[in-house]
Each structure stands twice: as structure tokens, then as C-alpha cells.
Amino acid sequence: MTGGYAHSLSSALPKSVKIVEVGPRDGLQNETAVPLEVKVELINRLSQTGLTHIESGAFVSAKKIPQMTESGEVFQQIQRTANVSYSALTPNLKGLEQAIASNVDEVAVFTSASESFCQRNINCSIAESLERFKPVIDLSNEHSIPVRGYLSCVIDCPYDGETDPNSVASLTRQMLDIGCYEISLGDTIGTGTPLRVAAMLEAVLAHCPKQQIAVHFHDTYGQAIANIYQALLMGITTIDSSIAGLGGCPYAKGASGNVATENVVYLCEGLGVETSVDMDKLASATRYICQQLAKAP
């Protein structure tokens, strides 16, 4: 980069970021079911890319999310790499017990910033969902397993419309206080734009340390990379993404889902922000899973 303006931008950006790869869980649960050996091979390939956090499965209802029914076998069969944390989504104690038996490194719990979305997805109010977290976090602490929190609909809800940034800030603070070490803020339907993302993050960062905040953008309207750039400028250093952009958006039929990991790495490399990810190995993993799903990379 040359010139004063470019220098001022680069100095505002973080030196490095942590990418949380959610493709094997958040991605594949929204795709056509793939065989167990494909899930294992994908995670093994991702483990060789330099990624340090791979969300590898979910211990959830087989009726609701049949794509994740083999998560226990996935954790048993993957070739674990040193310095990689393999995590799972665990919405309740039963799920957590299965995760512990599968020797997961980290677990995640989730709720929504929208009452209607919360009711339709996990059949309870936001307040009730926070209460459900507590025994999960207590048992996780007993086993020294870190707990990450997901907060969905931080920009808009498909049922309730626009989300109040102050509500997002309050819930994020509550989730940290309950014991989550990090909160991933999700633009679930992908309607966010940089100014709206900035307003939401400004509210959150007034109450929460930026080191404990991650962003999780869906690319429904092609805004995810712009939104990530905005988050980087505000000091956010943890980004969720999905190999090959795996995952759909159930509320915008035909729309893309998660932002693609390769696009995030490309953005960061172009900005001089270190990711630790080998783009060639990432591209190879992308080609592999796209072939298995008969999708264009």
C-alpha cells in the first residue's frame, strides 16, 4: 500500500485474525446429506490448511437436523491436528454429554436477538434460552471445555423485522456474564450493510471487549465481505466463515448462505492481515467438497 490514505486504513486494521471454519457444521447442515467418510475427509483436509478452529459437528435432534446425526462418529474418526480446536454445537445437556463422550475441544450454545426467531427455532423465549445455557456451561466448566455463544438475527429477523442494536448489546453482555468466552454475532438472513453493522457493533463494543466478539455474516445480498471489512476496521479479529460458502439461507430461497472462507482469506491477504491459512490447500479442500456436492466452486 502507498499513500497517506492507504497507510491510515492499514494502521486501523488488525495485524491478524482468527478464522472459525463453520463449513462442516453450519454449512453441511444446510446441504444435501453427505456420507460420513466425506465429512471426515473434509475436516482432515481443512486441518492441513492452517485453520485453528473447525466446527466439526452438532449434537442435536436427528429429526430436526438429520445431516448431523453422525457427529459422534465424525469426532472419533477425524485425524486431529495439534493446535486445531474441534468444536460442536450443543444446545442442551444431552447434547453436551454426547460431545464430552466424543472428546470435543470446545462447544457452542445459541440463541437469538429476536423473540419470534427464538420461538420458531428452539421453542422458547430468549430469557428461557439463557436459562438453558447455565447447566450446559456449568458442566462444560467441570470438564474444562470452553463455551462459545451464537447470537442470531443481530441485524434483522425474518419475522420481527429490524433488530435493535441495544438489544444485541444487552444479550451479548448477558451471554458473556453467564460464562461464554466469545460471542459470534450472526447476520442470519444476510441483510446487513456496513453502516448498519457499524451501528450494531458500536452498541455491542460499548459494553463488551472486542476480543470476545466474532462476526458471522451470510452473503444473501453480497454484502458479507463489505461487512467483514467494516468489522475489521472496528477492531474485530474473529471471523466465522464456511468453506466454499456452504450452507443455505432458509428465509431467502435460492440465496447463498455463509460467506466463503476463501473469500475471507483473499480479503485479508489483500489488506495485509495475517490469517495463517494456506490458500492453495484451502482451494483443494474447496474443490473436494464441491465435487462431492456436485456444486460449482
C-alpha positions as CSV (number, residue, x, y, z in Angstrom):
1,M,0.0,0.0,0.0
2,T,1.2,3.5,-0.8
3,G,0.0,7.0,0.1
4,G,-1.3,8.6,3.3
5,Y,-4.9,7.4,2.9
6,A,-3.8,3.8,2.4
7,H,-1.5,4.0,5.3
8,S,-4.2,5.3,7.6
9,L,-6.5,2.5,6.6
10,S,-3.9,-0.2,7.1
11,S,-3.0,1.2,10.5
12,A,-6.6,0.9,11.6
13,L,-6.7,-2.8,10.7
14,P,-5.7,-5.7,13.0
15,K,-2.4,-7.4,12.4
16,S,-4.0,-10.8,12.3
17,V,-7.4,-12.6,12.5
18,K,-8.7,-15.9,13.7
19,I,-11.0,-17.6,11.2
20,V,-13.5,-20.0,12.7
21,E,-14.4,-22.6,9.9
22,V,-18.1,-23.5,10.3
23,G,-18.5,-25.4,7.0
24,P,-18.5,-28.9,8.4
25,R,-21.4,-28.0,10.7
26,D,-23.3,-24.8,9.8
27,G,-22.5,-25.4,6.2
28,L,-23.2,-29.1,5.7
29,Q,-26.4,-29.0,7.9
30,N,-28.0,-26.9,5.2
31,E,-26.8,-29.0,2.3
32,T,-27.8,-32.4,0.9
33,A,-26.6,-35.1,3.4
34,V,-23.1,-36.4,2.6
35,P,-21.6,-39.8,3.7
36,L,-19.6,-40.0,7.0
37,E,-16.4,-40.5,5.1
38,V,-16.8,-37.3,3.2
39,K,-17.3,-35.3,6.4
40,V,-14.2,-36.8,7.9
41,E,-12.1,-36.2,4.7
42,L,-13.3,-32.6,4.5
43,I,-12.3,-31.9,8.2
44,N,-9.0,-33.7,7.7
45,R,-8.2,-31.5,4.6
46,L,-9.2,-28.4,6.5
47,S,-6.9,-29.4,9.4
48,Q,-4.0,-29.1,7.0
49,T,-4.8,-25.6,5.8
50,G,-3.6,-23.6,8.9
51,L,-7.1,-23.1,10.2
52,T,-7.1,-23.2,14.0
53,H,-10.8,-23.6,14.7
54,I,-13.0,-26.1,12.9
55,E,-16.7,-26.5,13.9
56,S,-17.0,-30.2,13.1
57,G,-20.5,-31.3,14.1
58,A,-23.6,-30.8,16.2
59,F,-25.2,-32.9,18.9
60,V,-28.8,-32.0,18.1
61,S,-32.1,-33.7,17.3
62,A,-31.8,-36.2,14.5
63,K,-35.3,-35.3,13.4
64,K,-34.6,-31.6,13.1
65,I,-31.1,-31.8,11.6
66,P,-30.5,-35.3,10.1
67,Q,-27.3,-34.1,8.4
68,M,-25.6,-34.0,11.8
69,T,-26.7,-37.5,13.1
70,E,-23.2,-39.0,12.7
71,S,-21.3,-36.3,14.6
72,G,-20.1,-38.7,17.3
73,E,-18.5,-40.9,14.6
74,V,-17.0,-37.8,12.9
75,F,-15.2,-36.9,16.1
76,Q,-14.0,-40.4,16.6
77,Q,-12.6,-40.8,13.0
78,I,-11.0,-37.4,12.2
79,Q,-7.2,-37.1,12.3
80,R,-6.8,-34.4,14.9
81,T,-4.0,-31.9,14.3
82,A,-2.1,-30.2,17.0
83,N,-3.1,-26.5,17.5
84,V,-6.6,-27.1,16.0
85,S,-9.7,-26.8,18.1
86,Y,-12.5,-29.1,17.0
87,S,-15.9,-27.8,18.3
88,A,-19.5,-28.9,18.3
89,L,-22.9,-27.3,18.7
90,T,-24.6,-28.5,21.9
91,P,-28.0,-26.9,22.6
92,N,-28.7,-28.8,25.8
93,L,-27.2,-31.1,28.5
94,K,-27.9,-34.3,26.5
95,G,-26.0,-32.8,23.5
96,L,-23.2,-31.7,25.8
97,E,-22.9,-35.2,27.3
98,Q,-22.5,-36.7,23.9
99,A,-19.9,-34.1,23.0
100,I,-17.9,-34.8,26.1
101,A,-18.0,-38.6,25.2
102,S,-16.7,-37.6,21.8
103,N,-13.8,-35.7,23.2
104,V,-14.7,-32.3,21.7
105,D,-12.3,-29.4,22.3
106,E,-15.0,-26.7,22.5
107,V,-18.8,-26.4,22.5
108,A,-21.2,-23.8,21.4
109,V,-24.7,-22.7,22.5
110,F,-27.1,-20.5,20.6
111,T,-30.0,-18.1,21.0
112,S,-31.4,-15.2,19.0
113,A,-31.8,-11.5,19.4
114,S,-35.4,-12.0,18.0
115,E,-38.2,-13.4,20.2
116,S,-40.1,-14.8,17.2
117,F,-37.0,-16.5,15.7
118,C,-36.1,-17.9,19.1
119,Q,-39.6,-19.4,19.5
120,R,-39.6,-20.9,16.0
121,N,-36.1,-22.3,16.2
122,I,-35.7,-23.6,19.8
123,N,-39.3,-23.3,21.1
124,C,-38.7,-21.0,23.9
125,S,-38.2,-17.3,24.8
126,I,-34.9,-15.6,24.7
127,A,-34.9,-15.4,28.5
128,E,-35.6,-19.2,28.7
129,S,-32.8,-19.9,26.3
130,L,-30.3,-18.1,28.5
131,E,-31.5,-20.2,31.5
132,R,-31.0,-23.3,29.5
133,F,-27.4,-22.3,28.9
134,K,-26.5,-22.3,32.5
135,P,-26.3,-26.0,33.3
136,V,-24.6,-26.6,29.9
137,I,-21.9,-24.0,30.8
138,D,-21.6,-25.4,34.4
139,L,-21.0,-29.0,33.2
140,S,-18.6,-27.7,30.5
141,N,-16.6,-25.8,33.1
142,E,-16.3,-29.0,35.2
143,H,-14.7,-30.7,32.2
144,S,-12.6,-27.6,31.3
145,I,-14.4,-27.2,27.9
146,P,-14.7,-23.6,26.6
147,V,-18.1,-22.5,25.6
148,R,-18.8,-20.2,22.6
149,G,-22.1,-18.4,22.2
150,Y,-24.0,-17.8,18.9
151,L,-26.4,-14.9,18.8
152,S,-28.6,-14.9,15.6
153,C,-30.6,-12.1,13.8
154,V,-28.4,-9.3,15.1
155,I,-29.4,-7.1,12.1
156,D,-32.8,-8.3,11.0
157,C,-35.3,-11.0,11.7
158,P,-37.5,-12.6,9.0
159,Y,-40.5,-12.4,11.4
160,D,-39.9,-9.3,13.6
161,G,-38.0,-7.0,11.1
162,E,-35.2,-4.8,12.2
163,T,-33.3,-5.7,15.4
164,D,-32.4,-3.0,17.9
165,P,-28.6,-2.8,18.3
166,N,-29.1,-2.1,22.1
167,S,-30.9,-5.4,22.4
168,V,-28.0,-7.1,20.7
169,A,-25.5,-5.4,23.1
170,S,-27.6,-6.4,26.2
171,L,-27.8,-10.0,25.1
172,T,-24.2,-10.2,24.2
173,R,-23.2,-8.9,27.6
174,Q,-25.6,-11.4,29.3
175,M,-24.1,-14.3,27.4
176,L,-20.6,-13.3,28.4
177,D,-21.6,-12.9,32.0
178,I,-23.2,-16.4,32.0
179,G,-19.8,-17.8,31.0
180,C,-19.4,-17.9,27.2
181,Y,-15.8,-16.9,26.4
182,E,-16.7,-15.5,23.0
183,I,-20.0,-14.4,21.2
184,S,-20.5,-14.8,17.5
185,L,-22.9,-12.2,16.2
186,G,-24.9,-13.6,13.3
187,D,-26.5,-11.7,10.4
188,T,-28.7,-14.8,9.8
189,I,-30.6,-13.6,6.7
190,G,-27.8,-11.6,5.2
191,T,-29.5,-8.3,5.0
192,G,-26.8,-6.3,6.8
193,T,-24.9,-3.4,5.2
194,P,-21.7,-1.8,6.6
195,L,-23.4,1.2,8.2
196,R,-26.0,-1.0,10.0
197,V,-23.2,-3.4,11.0
198,A,-21.2,-0.4,12.4
199,A,-24.2,0.8,14.4
200,M,-24.7,-2.7,15.9
201,L,-21.1,-3.2,16.7
202,E,-20.8,0.2,18.2
203,A,-23.6,-0.7,20.6
204,V,-22.0,-4.0,21.5
205,L,-18.5,-2.7,21.9
206,A,-19.7,-0.1,24.4
207,H,-20.4,-3.0,26.8
208,C,-18.2,-5.8,25.6
209,P,-14.4,-6.3,24.9
210,K,-13.8,-6.6,21.1
211,Q,-11.5,-9.6,21.9
212,Q,-14.6,-11.5,22.9
213,I,-16.7,-10.7,19.8
214,A,-16.8,-12.6,16.5
215,V,-18.8,-11.8,13.4
216,H,-20.8,-14.3,11.3
217,F,-22.2,-13.0,8.1
218,H,-24.4,-14.6,5.5
219,D,-23.9,-13.5,1.9
220,T,-27.6,-13.4,0.7
221,Y,-27.2,-9.9,-0.8
222,G,-23.5,-10.0,-1.5
223,Q,-22.7,-7.8,1.5
224,A,-20.7,-10.2,3.7
225,I,-17.2,-9.1,2.6
226,A,-18.0,-5.4,2.9
227,N,-19.5,-6.1,6.4
228,I,-16.4,-8.0,7.4
229,Y,-14.2,-5.2,6.3
230,Q,-16.3,-2.8,8.4
231,A,-15.9,-5.2,11.4
232,L,-12.1,-5.3,10.9
233,L,-11.9,-1.5,10.9
234,M,-13.7,-1.6,14.3
235,G,-11.1,-4.0,15.7
236,I,-12.9,-7.3,15.4
237,T,-10.4,-10.1,15.0
238,T,-12.5,-13.3,14.8
239,I,-14.5,-14.1,11.7
240,D,-16.8,-17.1,11.1
241,S,-16.8,-18.5,7.5
242,S,-17.6,-21.6,5.6
243,I,-15.5,-23.4,3.0
244,A,-17.0,-22.9,-0.5
245,G,-19.7,-20.8,1.1
246,L,-21.5,-24.0,2.2
247,G,-24.9,-23.5,3.7
248,G,-28.2,-22.1,2.6
249,C,-30.4,-19.3,3.8
250,P,-33.8,-20.9,4.5
251,Y,-35.5,-17.5,4.6
252,A,-34.3,-16.3,1.1
253,K,-34.9,-19.2,-1.2
254,G,-32.1,-19.7,-3.7
255,A,-29.8,-17.3,-1.9
256,S,-26.3,-18.1,-0.8
257,G,-25.6,-18.8,2.8
258,N,-22.3,-18.3,4.8
259,V,-19.5,-16.2,3.5
260,A,-16.9,-18.3,1.8
261,T,-13.7,-18.9,3.7
262,E,-11.6,-18.5,0.6
263,N,-13.1,-15.0,0.0
264,V,-12.3,-14.0,3.6
265,V,-8.7,-15.2,3.3
266,Y,-8.4,-13.3,0.0
267,L,-9.7,-10.1,1.5
268,C,-7.4,-10.4,4.5
269,E,-4.4,-11.2,2.4
270,G,-5.1,-8.1,0.2
271,L,-5.3,-6.0,3.3
272,G,-2.1,-7.3,4.8
273,V,-4.0,-9.0,7.7
274,E,-2.4,-12.4,8.6
275,T,-4.8,-15.4,8.6
276,S,-2.3,-18.4,8.9
277,V,-4.3,-20.1,6.2
278,D,-2.6,-21.7,3.1
279,M,-4.8,-20.6,0.2
280,D,-3.7,-23.5,-2.1
281,K,-4.6,-26.1,0.5
282,L,-7.9,-24.3,1.1
283,A,-8.7,-24.3,-2.6
284,S,-8.0,-28.0,-2.7
285,A,-10.5,-28.6,0.1
286,T,-13.0,-26.4,-1.7
287,R,-12.7,-28.4,-4.9
288,Y,-13.1,-31.6,-3.0
289,I,-16.3,-30.8,-1.2
290,C,-17.8,-29.1,-4.2
291,Q,-17.2,-32.3,-6.2
292,Q,-19.0,-34.3,-3.5
293,L,-21.9,-32.0,-3.5
294,A,-22.0,-31.5,-7.3
295,K,-21.7,-27.8,-6.9
296,A,-19.6,-25.2,-8.7
297,P,-16.8,-23.9,-6.5
